[in-house]
Amino acid sequence: MPFSPTLGRGATLAALETPAALVDLDRLDRNITRMATYANAHSLALRPHIKTHKATTIAAAQLAHGAAGLTCATPAEAAVMSGVTNDILLAYPPVGPKLARLMALPPSVRLTVALDSERAIEGLAAAARAAGRAVRVYVELDVGMHRVGVTAWDEAIRLVELVRQRPPLEYAGIAFYPGHIRDAVGSQDAKLAALREALGSALTALDRAGLRPPVVSGGSTPTMMRTHEVTGVTEFRPGTYVYNDRGTAEIGACAWDDCAFTVLATVVSTSVPNQAVIDAGAKALGREPARGFDGEGFGALLDRRDVVVKGMSEEHGILDLSKTTWRPSVGDLVRVVPNHVCIVVHLNDVIYGVRGETLEKSWAVDARGRAQAAVLA
Ligand SMILES: Cc1ncc(COP(=O)(O)O)c(C=O)c1O
């Protein structure tokens, strides 16, 4: 997407109307390369979840660095991402009208779907039959998060057998998401051990039934560098790692200077003592609480980690200056690292790529928004 006529490449941050979403391109490259290197070192297939960046530009960079395919949460995301890959996992059970959009993906897309119910299998099988397309299925297991996934392995076996009886569905493997592990990286041992055990018992049961899964798909950003410790995993799906955020840094899953994404904001008021107000509120920063770490606020300043956004209205963010001697002036620019980046990205149409203070490029968040299944006449 071109810059507007008044904003040329090479412009500095001061030229941007705020709030604006920035990505530090050097950090982005580093994050993508680090994960690709880790995947290679441990012979794991990397299938990044695109829910973090929702941008074909970034997905293409992940694929260029060896990602085996992409993970999406919605058929609408999958439709956009089919422009850059032929290998898509929908890591979310498609039920109802979503199925039509899914079946409309280009036939060249090797589609895999994760699900956990007979109803979802029957719906998908009927849609796949009608569309004449093969669909690979991962049966989702609950190994501790308690969100989706079957909790009893004989039920997993029953679902796998059902998939095998419903061509053109194909049994492709099992999936799980360790989203319950958000502890500091050094304190994850007990939960990882429990996860290893749960997954191990599921794999033993499937093995005994002669249903060894070709793929075991797991992974998350908080556990990203420990994925190889979960015996049996063959594929992992981190999403947040590409940009990282305050939560990821606070638990030590990345360094603070691996946070690539910030919201550029302008100080618009300093009239109340011990605080400064910026033009980025909940509509620019989201309202995600601190997760997995003891911290206040909704984000922290990139170059002053002790200054947090302690409160927000829709368009106002309130910086807490009680722990710093720094006193900004009206008109100063600040960069906020949000608590949880994925929600914030989703609030933006365009992201600006920067090196230092210089704007180098911009790209569309082209898979954002809620696509409608139909337009009413
Ligand atoms: C099913 C699934 N897989 C992978 C991910 C990626 O996890 P993370 O954001 O920790 O990288 C998510 C995140 O919500 C998810 O729901």
The ligand as a Tripos MOL2 file, in Angstrom:
@<TRIPOS>MOLECULE
LIG
   16    16     1     0     0
SMALL
NO_CHARGES

@<TRIPOS>ATOM
      1 C1         -5.1520  -22.7880   18.3340 C.3       1 LIG1
      2 C2         -4.0430  -21.8200   18.4710 C.ar      1 LIG1
      3 N1         -2.8320  -22.1470   17.9960 N.ar      1 LIG1
      4 C3         -1.7800  -21.2900   18.0770 C.ar      1 LIG1
      5 C4         -1.9260  -20.0440   18.6740 C.ar      1 LIG1
      6 C5         -0.7370  -19.1140   18.7710 C.3       1 LIG1
      7 O1         -0.3700  -18.8590   20.0780 O.3       1 LIG1
      8 P1          0.5400  -17.6510   20.5200 P.3       1 LIG1
      9 O2         -0.2230  -16.4110   20.3310 O.co2     1 LIG1
     10 O3          0.8720  -17.9130   21.9270 O.co2     1 LIG1
     11 O4          1.7290  -17.6390   19.6800 O.co2     1 LIG1
     12 C6         -3.1740  -19.6840   19.1880 C.ar      1 LIG1
     13 C7         -3.3620  -18.3880   19.8460 C.2       1 LIG1
     14 O5         -4.4240  -17.9850   20.2760 O.2       1 LIG1
     15 C8         -4.2580  -20.5930   19.0850 C.ar      1 LIG1
     16 O6         -5.4840  -20.2840   19.5680 O.3       1 LIG1
@<TRIPOS>BOND
     1     1     2 1
     2     2     3 ar
     3     2    15 ar
     4     3     4 ar
     5     4     5 ar
     6     5     6 1
     7     5    12 ar
     8     6     7 1
     9     7     8 1
    10     8     9 2
    11     8    10 1
    12     8    11 1
    13    12    13 1
    14    12    15 ar
    15    13    14 2
    16    15    16 1
@<TRIPOS>SUBSTRUCTURE
     1 LIG1         1 GROUP 0 **** ****
